[in-house]
């Protein structure tokens, strides 16, 4: 039981204090998408409004998670019940991400298994020069698989109480993630087609670009986890922030394996 506002708490749940972050996140999201809609329709200040909303959204997200870290690490209000709730929330979030990727994989299979006459009744469509899956895509596959192994080693070290190995494994994972992103940027720059090249370009860049965005978010997630490990925020049996970061990164690894096999290898 915790003491909350000088009253004896008789339950294991965390009653969050009044916070300005939810309404501010809603407003920032409104500005971002309203600005994006204006920008798409050619309005001059649309991009400025989009950038402003995105900046505010990132800032508020950082402040909101700072509060969550403080509540968990210094205030001790994250009981086992609260931690389980966070785990369930992360699992549901990953499930929603799986559904998102499933939608774009569905679009890819819909067009590749039954190519219409407008694209030559073949897949890849006529005129599309595909990428060699055994060059950068294979390298990126090895980078992500190695990063997943390094993160698993780091997690095992954390559970075993080996702090140096925990941080080392996280740093290796972060470096490999940055190299992966750099390779994908290089691939995009030198790609023989772009997103406007029909259904192939659209599905290719939506799938790989969406995954690249998840890699970027996962990298930030791991950087925060590494910083918290350096600051002694984790113990061998209380490290929910690290645990959810690892789940998210393994999810990113699995999605890339499907991308490599379906889009780069089988899709060619």
SULRAWO-V182517 format. One line per field, one symbol per residue. phi: phi as a letter, one per 30 degrees, with the letter a starting at -180 (. if undefined). psi: psi as a letter, one per 20 degrees, with the letter a starting at -180 (. if undefined). A space follows every 50 residues. Layout:
phi=???
psi=???
//
This chain:
phi=.cdbhicddcbcccdddebddeddddddddddddddddddcidddddddd dddddddddddddddedddddddccicddedddddddddddddddddddd dedddddddedddbddddcjhbbdddjccddddccdeddddddddddddd ddddddddddicdddddddddddddddddedddddddddcddbbdddidd ddddddddddddddddddddeddddddddddidcbdbbadddddddeddd ddddddeddddddddddd
psi=qqpoljqppjrjqooprpqigghhgggghggghghgggghjjpgjghghg hghgghggghgghghggggghgghikinrhggghghghggghghghhghg hhghhghghghhhmprhhjjkrpqqpiporqoijdgggghghghghhhgh hgggghhghijngghggghgggggghgggggghhgggghjqjraijmahg hghghgghggghhhggghggghgghgghghjkiqrhjnlhggghgggghh gggghhghgghgggfhi.
//
